[in-house]
Amino acid sequence: TGSSSNFHPKPPARYRMAAKTLLALLLARQCASLPLTAHLKAELTLQGPLHVSDTCNRWLIVEYAARPDKPPILGGSKAFAPHTSTFYYGDWLQQHVFVKDLPDGCVETHTADCSTGQIVVKKTCSNSTEVVTRTHCLDGPSCTQHVHITHASDSERLAVRVPGSSSVLLSSGYLMYYTLKPSMYPDVEDLEKVASWASNIAGGQAAGQEAAERIRSASKAADTLFELASAARDRSDGFDPDAQTLNHLYMILFEERRSKFRFLGDSGAGLLISDLAKDYDTLQDFEDMTLEQLESLTLDASTSRGSQFGLDGFLQYYSGLAKAARDHKRAPGRNALIFTCSFGGGHLSAASAVQSYLEDRSFSAEYIDTTYHPALQDPVIQSTAKLFNEVVIKGQMYELHNMLDSFQQMLGPLKKPCPSPSCSSNRKHQFRSVVLQERPDLIVTVYHMDLLPILEIAKEMGNLPVIHVATDMDVKMSEIFTPSMYPVYPRFSAGVPFRAQQSYATVAPLPRNRTFLSGYPVRSEFLEPFDPQAPSAMAMQAALVPAGVRVLLVMTGGGGQDVPWPYRLADAGIGEPLHVIVIAGANKMLVANLRRNMPHNVTFPDGRIVWQGKDPNVTVEVAVDPDNTRKDRPYYVLERRLALLMDLADAILTKPGGGSTAEVAYRGTPAIFDVSRTLFHWEQFTVDIFEEQGRGVTFKDEATFRPALLQAFALGRSTRLAETADGHILNTAVQVADAAEDILKTECVRCKLLSSGIE
């Protein structure tokens, strides 16, 4: 590292291969919108006796589902096959149900015959006329098995014949089972139970009596319940958040039920009423359960009966109620939930900072990492995060990532509107479940990628207020919204970190009146004032380096990237005394490399031993923090010590990440940026603002490095990037907490979410 000027080698082959994988995963993420199923049960238990009938008017129910560990698979060339579905056959006399392609080239067909109460399985091979026939009894006194299950191995595949349509191709790992149930006439007790439920949703009295009577037209029961829940939600919108949430969950459940039974008509009334009655009983059970019982409960295919999100939403709702009743640390009306992510390290630091700001203002606050939190598990997102952190960042593959981002923006916003109950997804339900569990009064986001579904959930779950705190000078709202689709929700506001007009330009298409000047969410130590002329500051400066010695602080991220510039300076400095302090972070190998290239020792006046290379005017040391007691990370520098080193440095060589540059802006030290490689586009945006404001300089190679360093020294100290219009330091803690107080007071009665009218 100390001699060659060609210090940017071609990325290793494993990085180039990983880049291709990253592209594939990012593209897959655009398509993998259909959710995985929950647990599948190996067999189903039928309720009630089955009787042989000559009329064939009962329904054969055919269901299929993927194993939970199987990813979505492509059905044909245009769409992903859903992970679970149910088909109903009213007339199943010689009804072809599904076909299985076997690895030996044979084909296995399943045909249902209501006249005999059997499923006939025929195996036909192209090289043989032999037909092997098996039958599975579904009905009659001699039948002992009312459920048949088949599956496809990794070398087989299934195709199900959809009623009134062509076959849908499935893939390996699918289970197929079919049952026979009576469906013509609803059970009287079940019907009255559902009618009573409808009366309660309608509010009782005359409206309740009318609702109950409508339910007795059993085949339209799900439609009626949906309409009643929708009306109840609208009545409570802006007045009763709990009722608004509860009725929205009803709408999700009833939408699932009416979708499931949409094509059955009167002949499916019995099945519909039976399902709704069981739903009612299930919700009553949830309400009576303890927190331990609720947390131990898992809804599988048999207990949810085709409800993908509705029943589970209620499970999370009642779990949240039970959890809140036990949580004595919650501040009534001031419970904040902060969403962050693990794409880079800056979002987690920002979330921790925002948590401290709110807690200092008597909020109870918790942040959740949406990349790795157990309730938000998504293999595609986690794989993408790993590639981004381990390959793109460490391999410095910024140009590739910029290309992918440009491609993404050509496709439109990162997320499309998906208003429930008409639209939902597994990812959105995960967020909904967390909100129901935590029951926040305020939601804060410190990353932008999931902002749209979070806003949708906030509106659906009782008009919750939402604050977005940007963690880059590029606010990136154009990646989320469009000129025809942006928030008009009065309980939403986006924080812009600094007053730079270039930052405000990136707020569009979000209206500027939906923003506030937030400051950057740096840790509180970086907000404390520092006067370099104060006697205490001058004493610390004298203890750090001998008089007349310039100080360069080198920060390359928490991972401690091993950059060539300390080695270059140790070999040939700038023609005047210079001391280089390197933040190594978790990189112990960096420390060993520096020591190997700088074998000489120099003793400073306070007795510290620092290192020296070929140039006698340059000394180098790796920063240590006396307050750091971690033996596994001896070179980790805590916030207070890092802020002090920034204050005592004449310039800082740093990565242009949002958090690092914001901390530099708050301490007022000139910044130096290495642009010899293409930067992330949002980092280049930040670098441009630093240059235009006279708070940073750039260099692109060794020839321009030393002149840039001298130019940075000449800039002097200034905090104007992080100041208000009247010249005061932007106190992010005050700005964010004030915005939280204001948004909590904002009214939202039947307010719209988006300008497009998609709600």
Stockholm file with secondary structure:
# STOCKHOLM 1.0

chainA/1-759         TGSSSNFHPKPPARYRMAAKTLLALLLARQCASLPLTAHLKAELTLQGPLHVSDTCNRWLIVEYAARPDKPPILGGSKAFAPHTSTFYYGDWLQQHVFVKDLPDGCVETHTADCSTGQIVVKKTCSNSTEVVTRTHCLDGPSCTQHVHITHASDSERLAVRVPGSSSVLLSSGYLMYYTLKPSMYPDVEDLEKVASWASNIAGGQAAGQEAAERIRSASKAADTLFELASAARDRSDGFDPDAQTLNHLYMILFEERRSKFRFLGDSGAGLLISDLAKDYDTLQDFEDMTLEQLESLTLDASTSRGSQFGLDGFLQYYSGLAKAARDHKRAPGRNALIFTCSFGGGHLSAASAVQSYLEDRSFSAEYIDTTYHPALQDPVIQSTAKLFNEVVIKGQMYELHNMLDSFQQMLGPLKKPCPSPSCSSNRKHQFRSVVLQERPDLIVTVYHMDLLPILEIAKEMGNLPVIHVATDMDVKMSEIFTPSMYPVYPRFSAGVPFRAQQSYATVAPLPRNRTFLSGYPVRSEFLEPFDPQAPSAMAMQAALVPAGVRVLLVMTGGGGQDVPWPYRLADAGIGEPLHVIVIAGANKMLVANLRRNMPHNVTFPDGRIVWQGKDPNVTVEVAVDPDNTRKDRPYYVLERRLALLMDLADAILTKPGGGSTAEVAYRGTPAIFDVSRTLFHWEQFTVDIFEEQGRGVTFKDEATFRPALLQAFALGRSTRLAETADGHILNTAVQVADAAEDILKTECVRCKLLSSGIE
#=GR chainA/1-759 SS CCSCSCCCCCCCHHHHHHHHHHHHHHHHHHHCCSCCCCCCCSCCCCCSCCCCCSSCCSEEEEEEEECTTSCCCEETTTEECCSEEEEEESCCEEEEEEEEECTTSCEEEEEEETTTTEEEEEEECTTCCCEEEEEEECSSTTCCCCCEEEECCTTCEEEEECTTSCEEECCTTEEEEEEEECCSSCCHHHHHHHHHHHHHHHTSHHHHHHHHHHHTSGGGHHHHHHHHHHHHHHHHTTTCHHHHHHHHHHHHHHHHHHHHTTTTGGGGHHHHHHHHHHHHHHHHHHHHCCHHHHHHCCCCHHHHTTCSSHHHHHHHHHHHHHHHHHCTTCCTTCEEEEEECCSSSHHHHHHHHHHHHHHHTTCEEEEEETTTCGGGCCHHHHHHHHHIIIIIITTTCHHHHHHHHHHHHHHCCSSCCCCTTTCCCHHHHHHHHHHHHHCCSEEEESCSTTHHHHHHHHHHTTCCCEEEECSSSSCCGGGTCBTTBCBCCTTEEEEESSCCHHHHHTTTTSCGGGEEECCCCCCGGGGSCCCTTSHHHHHHHHHHSCTTCEEEEEECTTTTCCCSHHHHHHHSCCSSCEEEEEECTTCHHHHHHHHHHCCEEEECTTSCEEEECSCTTEEEEECCCTTCCCSSCTTCCCHHHHHHHHHHCSEEEECCCHHHHHHHHHHTCCEEEECSSCCCHHHHHHHHHHHHTTSEEEECSHHHHHHHHHHHHHHCCCCGGGBCTTSCBCCHHHHHHHHHHHHHHCCCSSCCSBTTCCC
#=GC SS_cons         CCSCSCCCCCCCHHHHHHHHHHHHHHHHHHHCCSCCCCCCCSCCCCCSCCCCCSSCCSEEEEEEEECTTSCCCEETTTEECCSEEEEEESCCEEEEEEEEECTTSCEEEEEEETTTTEEEEEEECTTCCCEEEEEEECSSTTCCCCCEEEECCTTCEEEEECTTSCEEECCTTEEEEEEEECCSSCCHHHHHHHHHHHHHHHTSHHHHHHHHHHHTSGGGHHHHHHHHHHHHHHHHTTTCHHHHHHHHHHHHHHHHHHHHTTTTGGGGHHHHHHHHHHHHHHHHHHHHCCHHHHHHCCCCHHHHTTCSSHHHHHHHHHHHHHHHHHCTTCCTTCEEEEEECCSSSHHHHHHHHHHHHHHHTTCEEEEEETTTCGGGCCHHHHHHHHHIIIIIITTTCHHHHHHHHHHHHHHCCSSCCCCTTTCCCHHHHHHHHHHHHHCCSEEEESCSTTHHHHHHHHHHTTCCCEEEECSSSSCCGGGTCBTTBCBCCTTEEEEESSCCHHHHHTTTTSCGGGEEECCCCCCGGGGSCCCTTSHHHHHHHHHHSCTTCEEEEEECTTTTCCCSHHHHHHHSCCSSCEEEEEECTTCHHHHHHHHHHCCEEEECTTSCEEEECSCTTEEEEECCCTTCCCSSCTTCCCHHHHHHHHHHCSEEEECCCHHHHHHHHHHTCCEEEECSSCCCHHHHHHHHHHHHTTSEEEECSHHHHHHHHHHHHHHCCCCGGGBCTTSCBCCHHHHHHHHHHHHHHCCCSSCCSBTTCCC
//
